[in-house]
């Protein structure tokens, strides 16, 4: 609930957040080289495609879903 409340009260727009994310990515990884990775990450990719398409395009098209490792073990 704390993160949700903080997000609702924030003055940062989605577009501003996307620009900040892009700045971070550009400072740390070459374009199209970093896959999106995390636990059950597919919904995060859908969010990026819908709300942050420029950042989504910057990332590699692959997704590394670490929850798969637990399913295979």
Buried (B, 14 or more C-beta within 10 A) or exposed (E): EEEEEEEEEEEEEEEEBBBEBBEEBEEEEEEEEBEBBEEEBEEBBEEBEEEBEEBBEBBBEEBEBEEEEEEEE
